[in-house]
Amino acid sequence: MSLAVVLVGLALATNVRGVTAWHVRRSMATARVLRRVPPWRWSSGGPHEKRLARFVFLERLIGAALAVVGVMILVGVGYGILTGQPVPMVK
């Protein structure tokens, strides 16, 4: 499981084959249907490309965090397998 988290995190963080931009575009298209703005308060929220770039950057940060967490879990599992006991926790 941790290997899958690492791979997904790296794919999002490095934008492998455009997976991050693709995911953000699909998410924005889905959220557009759910977004309801009253007619008297219409706001575009900035140009579409600027919002897209901001969300791609945010998703790349989330991908990097996922990759780091996945590596930490992998190290913990490896330690547990090699020593035969779980990682000692601070109480």
Beta strands, then each sheet from edge to edge (+ up, - down):
end
